[in-house]
Amino acid sequence: MTEIIKKSLRDSAFARWIALLLISATMFFAYMFVDVLAPIANVLEIDFGWSPDAFGTVAGSEFILNVLGFLIIAGIILDRIGVRNSAVLAGSLMLIGSAIKFYGVSAYFSPESSLYQAFDGFSLFGLINPLPASAVMACIGFMIFGCGVEMSGITVSKAIVKWFKGKELALAMGLEMSIARLGVATVFIMSPKWAAAGGVSNSVGIGALLLCIGFLTFCCYYLMDLRLDRQEKTVETKEDEFKFSDLKQIFTSKAFLITAGLCVLFYASIFPFQKFAVGMLDSRLVDPPMLPNQLFALFPIGAMILTPFLGFFLDFRGKGATMLIGGALLMMICHTVFALTPDAMFTFPIALSAIILLGISFSLVPASLWPSVPKLIDEKVLGSAYATIFWIQNIGLLFVPILIGNVLRATNKGVDIAAGDTYNYTYVMLIFASFGLLALLLGIWLKAEDKKKGYGLELPNKKR
């Protein structure tokens, strides 16, 4: 077992929260880069010729290498080399990927170059519609960035468990998610302004530069984590060492697999929706009091404010499984409102109310989901468990944007954005609403499983 000779760095509340601030800062800038193109999709269609399905393919490309196995490998790497080394590796991948994506949408990627001409019209042997060369290069960069950002996600999750287990675990996870969501809100407001000042490449370039700051905060965390391990003089016995055979418990846990299924359905209704939300609001609202990108920025801001409070509640009161059910229900209601409200009744207050519901939903589910995983899985394979659930999540996040882009194009034939036309998003929003319904059913199943097996999902995280 792990022995602690004396009080260590994590026993200091100040040190714990500084460590959290450092890793959260990295995720703030990472989430900015994830959605830097989301609020300027129409600009991409006009200036670069990216159709909705091309935009969806680029959005989904973030998860291709992860789904093909990198994320599982990343989880094993995390359990083998530890949090701090994984953080530096993940940060490096994000920087490399962001630089390639910037190159793809910049003037440096010249149509006269042989690489541009080789990529232009790429169709993956006819499996997808031909892509512009800029979209292909953006896909390559986003794939590499995606490896880094998802590896960062599981690394940060395990880091928080390392520093806060038995303490303010859910609150810490909630605050980290809130800071990351502040990055989403920031980029939805700022990216159109950056693009207006210098084009799409300006938005992507600024996002890439900010990631450099995030890499430096990961490096600062590295030093704190190193000092913590030296203080605690961590020694693992043979029983505690990671073994590949331990992975069996992840794939044989019914409760864990239900949680993973709920996770993929919920996040497939959130992150892909973020890519298309501004276009949807722009197509439906007439003379709103604020721009669609500013309106949608209220969604992550609302989630950012609520999540820490819900984490605090979960630490001291519990009710994690109930919160999962409530979040899935609210998400289903929100997307149903967007899908079925007639155009004549779709006013700014209706849109604002639906976005508020979505923000509450996006607070309830993540605040309760991620702190619940350590209750289901042994800590020595926790990195692999988080990697597995992220991998399953990534399958949905890869294919759903591509699906949505193709459905949007198929149901809007003849629409010309450059001529001032707008898309009809009814079928797209019904798809998102159906994901919410399935997530709700899994949440009810998980609560029943917890009641039967006693995992403690409804119990507080804080040990008295």
Secondary structure as UniProt FT lines:
FT   HELIX           9..11
FT   HELIX           13..34
FT   HELIX           38..40
FT   HELIX           41..48
FT   HELIX           52..61
FT   TURN            62..63
FT   HELIX           64..65
FT   HELIX           66..70
FT   HELIX           71..81
FT   HELIX           83..104
FT   TURN            107..108
FT   TURN            111..112
FT   HELIX           114..119
FT   TURN            120..121
FT   TURN            124..127
FT   HELIX           133..164
FT   TURN            165..166
FT   HELIX           169..198
FT   HELIX           200..232
FT   TURN            238..240
FT   HELIX           244..247
FT   HELIX           248..251
FT   HELIX           254..268
FT   TURN            269..270
FT   HELIX           271..284
FT   HELIX           292..316
FT   HELIX           320..340
FT   HELIX           343..345
FT   HELIX           348..376
FT   HELIX           379..381
FT   HELIX           382..410
FT   TURN            413..414
FT   HELIX           417..419
FT   HELIX           426..453
FT   TURN            457..458
//
